[in-house]
Amino acid sequence: MPFTARRPLGPGNPLFAEIGQNSRGSWRISRTGRAQTPVAPPQCAAVPLSRIAWLSTVVLAAVTGLVLLLNGYTGYGILAFVVGAAAAINLR
């Protein structure tokens, strides 16, 4: 069986397809090797991982403080809210 070189996957290869979005906002596939319209940019702004971590810390501290206050642990509940407030400073 003779060895045949494989064609790279990219423009010029008949198996290559580009996916994009047309002017009406619907998706289409072009098998010509060139996209007919550019792909739309993402609609959501990027959120840094550090901000997500601090936000989850604030939410967790607030929930913990609420549960502790409802169960009668006043001092620990207030302390949990203070920890959440300290973490919220980092969200600015």
PENORLIN-V853664 format. One record per pair of residues at least 12 apart in sequence whose C-alpha atoms are under 6 Angstrom apart, sorted by the first residue. I is the first residue (numbers start at 1). J is the second residue. Records with the same first field share a line. If there is no record, write none. Layout:
I=J  J
This chain:
11=33
17=30  31
18=30  35
20=39
21=39
22=37
58=84  87
61=80  84
62=81
65=77  80  81
